[in-house]
Amino acid sequence: MSLDADDIADLYARHARQLVAFFARRTYDAEVAVELMAETFAAVVAGRARFRGSGDDAAVAWLYAIARHRLADWLRHATVERKALAQLGLEPPQLSDAELERIDELAGTAELRARVADQLEGLAPDHRAVLQLRVVQELSYEDIAARLGVSEQTVRARVSRALRALGQGVTEAQAGHHA
């Protein structure tokens, strides 16, 4: 079964905001989130005849599969595109402050940042330190190992454990927030 114009309009009405939030949480850029949402729906329109599911759940799953592919494509090409635009002296259209604030509100980025900050404070000092060096300062594992006087394997293990603990803590805090 393919999707008709009414089906797509209904998908847009019910899921456009959630898609913007989905993209904003992953790109940390409201303007990119809006652009990716638009590209996702353009792909839905272009590919509507290829939709083979039946029912709303299948249509929503298909929509988010397309969204994930758009996000993956953006992640692969974002650096190259930004450099090309800069070389050409072009600027993408800018969203207003009100639009940016609304997207941040929809994505819940302020609350997410607060939860991440809280969870970072609760990490063991050695985990917090390796995350600071690896994620914030973007040092290589080799440089971190030299700086801390431990093996590169130890650094990798600490970073992995720290990220796992941070992710688990944020997920639990978020689940508690929605309960």
C-alpha positions as CSV (number, residue, x, y, z in Angstrom):
1,M,0.0,0.0,0.0
2,S,1.4,3.4,-0.9
3,L,0.7,6.6,1.1
4,D,-1.5,9.2,-0.4
5,A,-1.4,13.0,0.2
6,D,-3.8,12.8,3.1
7,D,-1.7,10.1,4.8
8,I,1.4,12.2,4.4
9,A,-0.4,15.4,5.7
10,D,-1.6,13.4,8.7
11,L,1.9,12.1,9.4
12,Y,3.3,15.7,9.1
13,A,0.6,17.1,11.5
14,R,1.3,14.4,14.1
15,H,5.0,14.0,13.8
16,A,6.8,17.1,12.4
17,R,7.4,18.6,15.9
18,Q,8.6,15.3,17.3
19,L,11.0,14.9,14.3
20,V,12.4,18.4,14.9
21,A,13.0,17.4,18.5
22,F,14.5,14.1,17.4
23,F,17.0,15.8,15.2
24,A,17.7,18.7,17.6
25,R,18.7,16.2,20.4
26,R,21.2,14.6,18.0
27,T,22.6,17.5,16.1
28,Y,22.4,20.2,18.9
29,D,21.5,22.6,16.2
30,A,17.9,23.8,15.8
31,E,18.3,25.1,12.3
32,V,19.8,21.7,11.1
33,A,16.9,20.0,12.9
34,V,14.3,21.9,10.9
35,E,16.2,21.3,7.7
36,L,16.5,17.6,8.4
37,M,12.8,17.4,9.2
38,A,11.9,19.0,5.9
39,E,14.3,16.7,4.0
40,T,12.7,13.7,5.8
41,F,9.2,14.7,4.7
42,A,10.4,15.4,1.2
43,A,11.8,11.9,1.0
44,V,8.5,10.6,2.3
45,V,6.7,12.4,-0.5
46,A,9.2,11.2,-3.1
47,G,9.1,7.6,-1.9
48,R,5.4,7.3,-1.0
49,A,4.8,4.7,-3.8
50,R,7.5,2.4,-2.3
51,F,5.9,2.3,1.2
52,R,4.7,-1.3,1.6
53,G,3.4,-1.3,5.2
54,S,-0.1,-1.1,6.4
55,G,-1.4,1.0,9.2
56,D,-0.2,3.9,11.2
57,D,2.5,2.1,13.1
58,A,4.2,1.0,9.9
59,A,4.0,4.5,8.5
60,V,5.5,6.0,11.6
61,A,8.3,3.4,11.6
62,W,9.0,4.1,8.0
63,L,9.1,7.8,8.7
64,Y,11.6,7.4,11.5
65,A,13.7,5.0,9.4
66,I,13.9,7.7,6.7
67,A,14.8,10.2,9.5
68,R,17.6,8.1,10.8
69,H,19.0,7.8,7.3
70,R,18.8,11.5,6.8
71,L,20.6,12.1,10.1
72,A,23.3,9.6,9.1
73,D,23.8,11.3,5.8
74,W,24.0,14.7,7.5
75,L,26.6,13.5,10.0
76,R,28.7,12.1,7.1
77,H,28.5,15.2,5.0
78,A,28.0,18.1,7.4
79,T,31.7,19.1,7.7
80,V,32.2,19.0,3.9
81,E,29.1,21.1,3.3
82,R,29.9,23.7,5.9
83,K,33.3,24.2,4.4
84,A,31.9,24.5,0.9
85,L,29.4,27.1,2.0
86,A,32.0,29.0,3.8
87,Q,34.3,29.0,0.7
88,L,31.4,30.3,-1.4
89,G,30.5,32.9,1.2
90,L,27.0,31.6,1.5
91,E,24.9,31.5,4.7
92,P,21.9,29.2,5.1
93,P,18.7,31.0,6.1
94,Q,18.6,31.8,9.8
95,L,15.8,31.0,12.2
96,S,14.5,33.7,14.5
97,D,15.4,33.7,18.2
98,A,11.8,32.7,19.0
99,E,11.9,29.8,16.6
100,L,15.3,28.6,18.0
101,E,13.9,28.8,21.6
102,R,10.8,26.9,20.6
103,I,12.8,24.1,19.0
104,D,15.0,23.9,22.1
105,E,11.9,23.7,24.2
106,L,10.5,20.9,22.0
107,A,13.7,19.0,22.1
108,G,14.1,19.5,25.9
109,T,17.8,20.3,25.4
110,A,17.9,22.6,28.5
111,E,16.6,19.7,30.7
112,L,18.9,17.2,29.0
113,R,21.9,19.5,29.6
114,A,21.0,19.8,33.2
115,R,20.6,16.0,33.6
116,V,24.0,15.4,31.9
117,A,25.7,18.0,34.2
118,D,24.1,16.3,37.3
119,Q,25.3,12.9,36.2
120,L,28.8,14.2,35.4
121,E,29.1,15.5,38.9
122,G,28.1,12.1,40.2
123,L,30.8,10.2,38.3
124,A,34.0,9.0,40.0
125,P,36.8,11.6,39.7
126,D,38.9,9.4,37.3
127,H,35.9,8.9,35.0
128,R,35.1,12.6,35.0
129,A,38.8,13.4,34.2
130,V,39.0,11.0,31.2
131,L,35.8,12.3,29.8
132,Q,37.1,15.9,30.2
133,L,40.3,15.0,28.4
134,R,38.7,12.8,25.7
135,V,35.4,14.5,24.9
136,V,35.9,18.1,25.8
137,Q,39.6,18.6,25.0
138,E,39.5,15.9,22.3
139,L,42.8,14.4,23.2
140,S,43.8,11.1,21.7
141,Y,43.8,8.0,23.9
142,E,47.6,7.9,23.5
143,D,47.9,11.5,24.8
144,I,45.6,10.8,27.7
145,A,47.5,7.7,28.7
146,A,50.8,9.7,28.7
147,R,49.3,12.5,30.7
148,L,47.8,10.1,33.3
149,G,50.7,7.7,33.4
150,V,48.5,4.7,32.6
151,S,48.2,2.4,29.5
152,E,46.1,3.3,26.5
153,Q,44.0,0.3,27.2
154,T,43.2,1.6,30.7
155,V,42.2,4.9,29.2
156,R,39.9,3.2,26.7
157,A,38.3,1.2,29.5
158,R,37.8,4.2,31.7
159,V,36.3,6.2,28.9
160,S,34.0,3.3,28.0
161,R,32.9,2.8,31.6
162,A,32.4,6.5,32.1
163,L,30.3,6.9,29.0
164,R,28.2,3.9,29.9
165,A,27.7,5.2,33.5
166,L,26.8,8.7,32.2
167,G,24.4,7.3,29.6
168,Q,22.7,5.0,32.1
169,G,22.4,7.8,34.7
170,V,20.9,10.2,32.2
171,T,18.4,7.5,31.0
172,E,17.4,6.7,34.6
173,A,17.1,10.4,35.5
174,Q,15.0,11.0,32.4
175,A,12.8,8.0,33.2
176,G,12.3,9.3,36.7
177,H,11.5,12.7,35.4
178,H,8.7,11.3,33.2
179,A,7.3,9.0,35.9
